[in-house]
């Protein structure tokens, strides 16, 4: 382990050594330091060796902790013991124009902040990563020293009227690239461009079907059950929850409850557990609808106790308040969900469903889900299930059928809305077949239970569902 330098050790540096150390800790290369101080790169190297010896450190992380007064050297043990950790290095600007360097820094900061909110992983603060610089040669060593599990890095090029951003996700331990993407955008106004690129990166990396979650689940599959941690159990619970089946939902509740026993402050664990109870409530996965709603409310209250600004938790609160008949509270929660999650695709899909079926103006639902689909090209099946029910509520029945065919096939609400949409356009044979399947496979499910337990409170949506249910002969 590196020794922690005392103030007297830091004072032992000469003025020239301190100047070199400060620049090296901020991410400059030997050549750049040499140019700034009018010395040869080989002389910089000699100074660095002397600095390491005097401070008792052997890497840039520990050096930065002494020069910047930040306790970076002790980050690795505390972070490594918890969830996987994400380190986002400043995006390297390959264009000489100073405005593009500032743009790259702003983009890096925005991605760091938003990933910290949405990626379900601890993200090392941007000011820490900024002190390490954006030179690829140091990424592996710096990532390991910080205790990072994953590293995100990028390069920015600006040519004429277009900007190209390349982003890569790598394993910090092996250096192996896990995912990469290139984004080409026209130069509009610089702030709109920055928002566009940030949103694209966030929604491909984060979210229930994002690159980070997929990689995490694939790694967990190879682990023996005895080594599973809270975060592993959480990821497995999300995967089971997203099947929207009876067995999957039961497994999700079991896995998420175990994760929360191990880590009671895991906000997304509480939110996912709340949604699992909401599925139990409206799908008929258990006879006690009131008990499911009570457990749903308790879970979402725990999530908001630990993080009142979690957008998914606020959206979940909106829906359960609708179940309880408190529509003013539901509307307030929906407004907060949009405020905190307007750039996050998963949140936008949930918001769209709540707008269409629970509270607010159903006309606002379609722009929300269309934006979510643009932000996340890796749209999971549940996006299409939500899109289908929104299209049904809007009277666009054939489009609803097309979306629902891309949704989770064994979900009772998907089967229900397919039956309703076919019935609404006069396709009685298809509707009857789906209705028979629903009644056979999910005998506890009913239209009225779905309306009460989802809940469906917007009058036009309730009317459309009940009218189509009569045509489909669904009880």
C-alpha positions as CSV (number, residue, x, y, z in Angstrom):
1,X,0.0,0.0,0.0
2,X,1.2,3.5,-0.7
3,X,2.4,5.6,2.2
4,X,0.4,8.8,2.7
5,X,2.7,11.8,2.6
6,X,2.7,14.3,5.4
7,X,2.8,18.1,4.9
8,X,6.5,18.0,5.7
9,X,7.0,15.5,2.9
10,X,5.2,17.7,0.5
11,X,7.2,20.7,1.7
12,X,10.3,18.7,0.8
13,X,9.6,19.3,-2.9
14,X,11.6,22.0,-4.6
15,X,9.7,24.8,-6.5
16,X,10.6,23.1,-9.8
17,X,9.5,19.7,-8.5
18,X,6.2,21.1,-7.2
19,X,5.5,22.8,-10.6
20,X,6.2,19.4,-12.4
21,X,4.1,17.5,-9.8
22,X,1.1,19.9,-10.2
23,X,1.1,19.6,-14.0
24,X,1.6,15.8,-14.0
25,X,-1.2,15.4,-11.4
26,X,-3.5,17.5,-13.7
27,X,-3.0,15.1,-16.6
28,X,-0.3,16.8,-18.7
29,X,2.2,14.5,-20.5
30,X,6.0,14.7,-20.1
31,X,6.2,16.6,-23.4
32,X,3.5,19.1,-22.4
33,X,5.1,19.7,-19.0
34,X,8.5,20.2,-20.7
35,X,7.0,22.8,-23.1
36,X,5.3,24.6,-20.2
37,X,8.5,24.7,-18.0
38,X,11.1,24.9,-20.8
39,X,12.8,21.6,-19.9
40,X,13.3,18.4,-21.8
41,X,10.8,15.5,-21.4
42,X,13.7,13.3,-20.0
43,X,14.3,15.9,-17.3
44,X,10.5,15.8,-16.5
45,X,10.9,12.0,-16.1
46,X,13.8,12.5,-13.7
47,X,11.8,15.0,-11.6
48,X,8.8,12.6,-11.4
49,X,11.1,9.8,-10.1
50,X,12.4,12.2,-7.4
51,X,8.9,13.3,-6.5
52,X,7.6,9.8,-6.2
53,X,10.5,9.0,-3.9
54,X,10.0,12.1,-1.7
55,X,6.3,11.6,-1.3
56,X,6.4,7.9,-0.9
57,X,4.0,7.2,-3.8
58,X,4.2,5.1,-6.9
59,X,1.3,6.2,-9.2
60,X,-0.5,9.3,-10.4
61,X,-3.6,8.7,-8.2
62,X,-1.6,8.9,-5.0
63,X,0.4,11.8,-6.3
64,X,-2.8,13.7,-7.1
65,X,-4.1,13.0,-3.6
66,X,-1.1,14.8,-2.1
67,X,-0.9,17.7,-4.6
68,X,-4.6,18.4,-4.7
69,X,-5.4,17.6,-1.1
70,X,-8.0,15.0,-2.2
71,X,-8.1,11.7,-0.5
72,X,-7.9,9.7,-3.7
73,X,-5.5,7.2,-2.3
74,X,-8.1,5.8,0.1
75,X,-11.0,5.6,-2.5
76,X,-10.1,2.3,-3.9
77,X,-10.6,0.1,-0.8
78,X,-13.9,1.7,0.2
79,X,-15.4,1.7,-3.3
80,X,-14.2,-1.8,-4.3
81,X,-16.0,-3.3,-1.3
82,X,-19.4,-2.0,-2.5
83,X,-20.9,-2.1,-6.0
84,X,-18.9,-2.1,-9.2
85,X,-17.4,1.4,-9.7
86,X,-17.5,3.5,-12.9
87,X,-14.6,5.9,-13.8
88,X,-15.3,8.4,-16.6
89,X,-12.1,9.9,-17.9
90,X,-12.3,13.4,-19.4
91,X,-13.0,13.2,-23.1
92,X,-9.9,13.9,-25.1
93,X,-10.3,16.8,-27.6
94,X,-8.3,16.2,-30.8
95,X,-9.2,19.6,-32.3
96,X,-6.9,22.6,-31.6
97,X,-9.7,25.1,-31.1
98,X,-10.0,26.1,-27.5
99,X,-13.8,26.2,-27.6
100,X,-13.9,22.5,-28.5
101,X,-11.6,21.7,-25.5
102,X,-14.1,23.5,-23.3
103,X,-17.0,21.6,-25.1
104,X,-15.2,18.3,-24.4
105,X,-14.8,19.1,-20.7
106,X,-18.5,20.1,-20.4
107,X,-19.6,16.9,-22.2
108,X,-17.4,14.8,-19.8
109,X,-18.9,16.6,-16.8
110,X,-22.5,16.2,-18.0
111,X,-22.0,12.5,-18.7
112,X,-20.5,11.9,-15.3
113,X,-23.3,13.7,-13.5
114,X,-26.1,11.9,-15.4
115,X,-24.5,8.5,-15.2
116,X,-24.2,9.0,-11.4
117,X,-28.0,9.4,-11.4
118,X,-29.0,6.7,-13.8
119,X,-26.4,4.0,-14.1
120,X,-27.1,2.2,-10.8
121,X,-23.4,2.3,-10.1
122,X,-21.2,4.6,-8.0
123,X,-19.4,7.1,-10.3
124,X,-16.2,8.7,-9.3
125,X,-16.6,12.4,-9.2
126,X,-15.6,14.3,-12.3
127,X,-13.3,16.7,-10.5
128,X,-11.3,13.7,-9.4
129,X,-11.1,12.3,-12.9
130,X,-10.3,15.7,-14.3
131,X,-7.1,15.8,-12.2
132,X,-5.9,12.6,-14.0
133,X,-6.2,14.0,-17.5
134,X,-7.5,12.3,-20.7
135,X,-4.3,10.6,-22.0
136,X,-5.1,6.9,-22.9
137,X,-1.6,5.7,-21.8
138,X,-2.6,6.2,-18.1
139,X,-6.1,4.8,-18.1
140,X,-5.5,1.3,-17.0
141,X,-3.1,2.2,-14.2
142,X,-5.3,5.1,-13.0
143,X,-8.5,3.0,-13.2
144,X,-7.0,0.2,-11.1
145,X,-5.6,2.7,-8.5
146,X,-9.1,4.2,-8.1
147,X,-10.7,0.7,-7.6
148,X,-12.8,1.2,-10.8
149,X,-14.5,-1.8,-12.3
150,X,-15.3,-0.1,-15.6
151,X,-13.7,2.8,-17.5
152,X,-15.5,5.1,-19.9
153,X,-13.3,7.2,-22.2
154,X,-13.8,9.1,-25.4
155,X,-12.3,11.3,-28.1
156,X,-13.8,14.3,-29.8
157,X,-13.1,15.6,-33.3
158,X,-14.6,18.7,-34.8
159,X,-14.5,19.1,-38.6
160,X,-16.2,22.0,-40.5
161,X,-19.9,21.7,-39.5
162,X,-19.8,18.2,-37.9
163,X,-18.6,16.8,-34.6
164,X,-17.6,13.2,-34.1
165,X,-17.6,11.6,-30.6
166,X,-16.2,8.1,-30.0
167,X,-17.0,6.6,-26.6
168,X,-15.6,3.3,-25.3
169,X,-16.5,1.2,-22.2
170,X,-13.6,-1.0,-21.0
171,X,-12.9,-3.5,-18.2
172,X,-10.6,-1.6,-15.8
173,X,-9.0,-4.8,-14.6
174,X,-8.1,-6.3,-18.0
175,X,-8.3,-3.3,-20.3
176,X,-10.5,-5.2,-22.7
177,X,-13.0,-3.1,-24.6
178,X,-16.6,-4.1,-23.7
179,X,-18.5,-1.7,-25.9
180,X,-17.9,1.3,-28.2
181,X,-19.9,3.6,-30.2
182,X,-19.4,6.6,-32.6
183,X,-21.7,9.5,-32.8
184,X,-21.7,12.0,-35.7
185,X,-23.7,15.2,-35.2
186,X,-24.1,18.4,-37.1
187,X,-22.9,21.5,-35.4
188,X,-26.1,23.3,-34.5
189,X,-25.9,25.6,-31.5
190,X,-23.2,24.2,-29.3
191,X,-25.4,23.7,-26.2
192,X,-28.0,21.7,-28.2
193,X,-25.2,19.6,-29.5
194,X,-23.8,19.0,-26.0
195,X,-27.3,18.0,-24.8
196,X,-27.8,15.7,-27.7
197,X,-24.5,13.8,-27.3
198,X,-24.9,13.5,-23.5
199,X,-28.4,12.1,-23.8
200,X,-27.3,9.6,-26.5
201,X,-24.4,8.3,-24.4
202,X,-26.3,8.1,-21.2
203,X,-29.2,6.1,-22.5
204,X,-27.1,3.6,-24.4
205,X,-24.9,3.0,-21.3
206,X,-27.5,3.2,-18.6
207,X,-31.0,1.9,-18.1
208,X,-32.5,-1.5,-17.8
209,X,-31.2,-2.8,-21.2
210,X,-28.1,-0.6,-21.4
211,X,-24.5,-1.7,-22.0
212,X,-23.6,-1.6,-18.3
213,X,-26.5,-3.7,-17.1
214,X,-26.1,-6.3,-19.8
215,X,-22.4,-6.7,-19.1
216,X,-23.1,-6.9,-15.3
217,X,-25.7,-9.6,-15.8
218,X,-23.5,-11.6,-18.1
219,X,-20.7,-11.6,-15.5
220,X,-23.1,-12.6,-12.7
221,X,-24.1,-15.7,-14.6
222,X,-20.6,-17.1,-14.2
223,X,-20.6,-16.6,-10.4
224,X,-21.3,-19.3,-7.9
225,X,-24.5,-18.5,-5.8
226,X,-22.5,-18.2,-2.6
227,X,-20.5,-15.2,-4.0
228,X,-23.5,-13.1,-5.0
229,X,-23.5,-9.6,-3.5
230,X,-26.3,-7.1,-3.1
231,X,-25.7,-5.5,-6.5
232,X,-25.5,-8.8,-8.3
233,X,-28.9,-9.8,-6.7
234,X,-30.3,-6.5,-7.7
235,X,-29.3,-7.0,-11.4
236,X,-30.7,-10.5,-11.4
237,X,-33.9,-9.1,-9.9
238,X,-34.3,-6.5,-12.6
239,X,-33.8,-9.1,-15.3
240,X,-36.5,-11.3,-13.7
241,X,-38.8,-8.3,-13.2
242,X,-38.6,-7.4,-16.9
243,X,-40.0,-10.8,-17.9
244,X,-43.4,-9.6,-16.5
245,X,-44.4,-13.2,-16.0
246,X,-45.8,-14.8,-12.8
247,X,-42.6,-16.8,-12.1
248,X,-40.3,-13.9,-13.1
249,X,-42.1,-11.5,-10.8
250,X,-42.0,-13.9,-7.8
251,X,-38.2,-14.4,-8.5
252,X,-37.7,-10.6,-8.7
253,X,-39.4,-10.0,-5.4
254,X,-37.3,-12.7,-3.8
255,X,-34.0,-11.5,-5.3
256,X,-34.6,-7.8,-4.7
257,X,-35.7,-8.5,-1.1
258,X,-32.4,-10.4,-0.5
259,X,-30.4,-7.6,-2.0
260,X,-32.0,-5.1,0.3
261,X,-31.3,-7.2,3.3
262,X,-27.6,-7.0,2.4
263,X,-27.7,-3.3,1.4
264,X,-30.8,-1.5,2.8
265,X,-29.8,1.9,1.2
266,X,-29.9,0.5,-2.4
267,X,-32.4,3.0,-3.8
268,X,-32.9,1.3,-7.2
269,X,-33.4,-1.9,-5.4
270,X,-36.4,-0.4,-3.5
271,X,-37.7,1.1,-6.7
272,X,-37.6,-2.1,-8.6
273,X,-39.2,-4.0,-5.7
274,X,-42.0,-1.4,-5.7
275,X,-42.6,-2.0,-9.4
276,X,-42.6,-5.7,-8.8
277,X,-45.3,-5.3,-6.2
278,X,-47.2,-3.0,-8.7
279,X,-47.1,-5.9,-11.3
280,X,-48.3,-8.2,-8.6
281,X,-51.1,-5.8,-7.9
282,X,-52.5,-5.3,-11.4
283,X,-51.7,-8.7,-13.1
284,X,-53.3,-11.0,-10.5
285,X,-50.1,-12.6,-9.4
286,X,-51.5,-13.2,-5.9
287,X,-55.0,-12.7,-4.6
288,X,-54.4,-9.9,-2.1
289,X,-54.5,-6.7,-4.2
290,X,-54.6,-4.4,-1.2
291,X,-51.6,-6.1,0.4
292,X,-49.7,-5.7,-2.8
293,X,-50.5,-2.0,-2.9
294,X,-49.4,-1.6,0.7
295,X,-46.1,-3.3,0.0
296,X,-45.7,-1.2,-3.2
297,X,-46.2,2.0,-1.2
298,X,-43.8,0.9,1.6
299,X,-41.0,0.1,-1.0
300,X,-41.4,3.3,-2.9
301,X,-41.4,5.4,0.4
302,X,-38.1,3.7,1.3
303,X,-36.6,4.5,-2.1
304,X,-37.6,8.2,-1.7
305,X,-36.3,8.3,1.9
306,X,-32.8,7.5,0.6
307,X,-33.1,9.6,-2.6
308,X,-36.0,12.0,-3.1
309,X,-34.7,13.0,-6.5
310,X,-34.8,9.5,-8.0
311,X,-37.0,9.9,-11.1
312,X,-38.2,6.3,-11.3
313,X,-39.2,6.3,-7.7
314,X,-41.2,9.5,-8.1
315,X,-43.0,8.0,-11.1
316,X,-43.7,4.8,-9.1
317,X,-45.1,7.1,-6.4
318,X,-47.4,8.7,-8.9
319,X,-48.9,5.4,-9.8
320,X,-49.4,4.1,-6.3
321,X,-51.0,7.4,-5.3
322,X,-53.4,6.9,-8.2
323,X,-54.3,3.5,-6.7
324,X,-55.0,5.2,-3.4
325,X,-57.2,7.8,-5.1
326,X,-54.9,10.8,-4.2
327,X,-54.6,12.3,-7.7
328,X,-53.2,15.6,-6.5
329,X,-50.2,13.7,-5.0
330,X,-50.0,11.6,-8.1
331,X,-49.7,14.7,-10.3
332,X,-47.1,16.3,-8.0
333,X,-45.0,13.1,-8.2
334,X,-45.3,12.9,-11.9
335,X,-44.1,16.5,-12.2
336,X,-41.1,15.7,-10.1
337,X,-40.3,12.6,-12.1
338,X,-40.2,14.6,-15.2
339,X,-38.1,17.3,-13.6
340,X,-35.5,14.8,-12.3
341,X,-35.5,12.4,-15.3
342,X,-36.4,14.3,-18.5
343,X,-33.3,13.0,-20.3
344,X,-33.5,9.4,-19.2
345,X,-35.3,7.0,-21.6
346,X,-36.5,4.5,-19.0
347,X,-38.1,7.4,-17.0
348,X,-39.7,8.9,-20.1
349,X,-41.3,5.5,-21.0
350,X,-42.8,5.2,-17.4
351,X,-43.9,8.9,-17.5
352,X,-45.7,8.3,-20.9
353,X,-47.6,5.3,-19.4
354,X,-48.6,7.3,-16.4
355,X,-49.7,10.3,-18.5
356,X,-51.8,8.0,-20.8
357,X,-53.5,5.9,-18.1
358,X,-53.1,7.5,-14.6
359,X,-53.1,11.3,-14.4
360,X,-52.5,14.2,-16.7
361,X,-53.2,14.8,-20.4
362,X,-52.9,11.5,-22.4
363,X,-52.0,13.6,-25.5
364,X,-48.7,14.3,-23.8
365,X,-47.8,10.6,-23.6
366,X,-46.9,10.0,-27.3
367,X,-44.1,12.7,-27.5
368,X,-42.6,11.3,-24.3
369,X,-42.3,7.7,-25.5
370,X,-41.2,8.8,-29.0
371,X,-38.4,10.8,-27.4
372,X,-37.5,7.8,-25.2
373,X,-37.3,5.5,-28.3
374,X,-34.9,8.1,-30.0
375,X,-32.7,8.3,-26.9
376,X,-32.4,4.6,-26.4
377,X,-31.9,2.6,-29.6
378,X,-31.5,-0.5,-27.4
379,X,-35.1,-0.3,-26.4
380,X,-36.1,-3.4,-24.3
381,X,-39.3,-5.3,-24.9
382,X,-41.1,-3.5,-22.1
383,X,-40.8,-0.2,-23.9
384,X,-43.0,-1.6,-26.7
385,X,-45.5,-3.0,-24.2
386,X,-45.9,0.5,-22.8
387,X,-46.0,2.0,-26.3
388,X,-48.7,-0.4,-27.3
389,X,-51.0,0.5,-24.4
390,X,-50.5,4.2,-25.1
391,X,-51.3,3.8,-28.8
392,X,-54.4,1.8,-27.8
393,X,-55.5,4.6,-25.4
394,X,-55.0,7.0,-28.3
395,X,-57.3,5.0,-30.6
396,X,-54.4,3.9,-32.9
397,X,-55.3,0.2,-32.7
398,X,-53.3,-1.2,-35.6
399,X,-50.2,0.6,-34.5
400,X,-50.8,-0.7,-31.0
401,X,-50.9,-4.3,-32.2
402,X,-47.6,-3.8,-34.1
403,X,-45.9,-2.5,-30.9
404,X,-47.4,-5.1,-28.6
405,X,-46.1,-7.9,-30.9
406,X,-42.6,-6.7,-30.0
407,X,-43.3,-6.7,-26.3
408,X,-42.9,-9.4,-23.7
409,X,-45.1,-12.2,-25.1
410,X,-46.1,-13.8,-21.8
411,X,-47.2,-10.7,-19.9
412,X,-50.9,-10.7,-19.2
413,X,-51.3,-7.0,-19.8
414,X,-49.7,-7.4,-23.2
415,X,-52.1,-10.2,-24.0
416,X,-55.0,-8.1,-22.7
417,X,-54.2,-5.1,-24.8
418,X,-53.6,-7.2,-27.9
419,X,-57.1,-8.7,-27.4
420,X,-58.6,-5.3,-26.9
421,X,-56.9,-3.8,-29.9
422,X,-58.0,-6.7,-32.2
423,X,-61.6,-6.4,-30.9
424,X,-61.6,-2.6,-31.4
425,X,-60.9,-3.1,-35.2
426,X,-63.4,-5.9,-35.6
427,X,-60.9,-8.8,-35.6
428,X,-63.1,-11.0,-33.4
429,X,-61.3,-14.3,-34.0
430,X,-57.9,-13.0,-33.0
431,X,-59.5,-11.2,-30.0
432,X,-61.3,-14.4,-28.8
433,X,-58.1,-16.5,-29.1
434,X,-56.2,-14.0,-27.0
435,X,-59.0,-13.7,-24.5
436,X,-59.2,-17.5,-24.1
437,X,-55.4,-17.6,-23.5
438,X,-55.6,-14.9,-20.9
439,X,-58.4,-16.7,-19.0
440,X,-56.6,-20.0,-19.2
441,X,-53.1,-18.9,-18.2
442,X,-54.0,-16.1,-15.8
443,X,-57.3,-17.0,-14.1
444,X,-56.8,-14.4,-11.4
445,X,-56.4,-11.6,-13.9
446,X,-59.3,-9.4,-14.8
447,X,-60.0,-6.1,-16.6
448,X,-61.3,-4.5,-13.4
449,X,-58.3,-5.7,-11.4
450,X,-56.0,-4.2,-14.0
451,X,-57.9,-0.9,-13.9
452,X,-57.8,-0.8,-10.1
453,X,-54.2,-2.1,-9.6
454,X,-52.4,-0.3,-12.4
455,X,-54.2,2.0,-11.9
456,X,-56.1,3.3,-15.0
457,X,-57.7,6.6,-13.8
458,X,-57.9,8.7,-17.0
459,X,-61.6,8.6,-17.9
460,X,-61.1,8.2,-21.7
461,X,-58.6,5.4,-21.2
462,X,-61.0,3.6,-18.7
463,X,-63.9,4.0,-21.2
464,X,-61.8,2.7,-24.2
465,X,-60.6,-0.4,-22.2
466,X,-64.1,-1.3,-20.9
467,X,-65.7,-0.9,-24.3
468,X,-63.2,-3.1,-26.1
469,X,-63.3,-5.6,-23.3
470,X,-67.1,-6.1,-24.0
471,X,-66.3,-6.7,-27.6
472,X,-63.6,-9.2,-26.7
473,X,-65.8,-10.8,-24.1
474,X,-63.2,-10.2,-21.4
475,X,-64.3,-10.0,-17.8
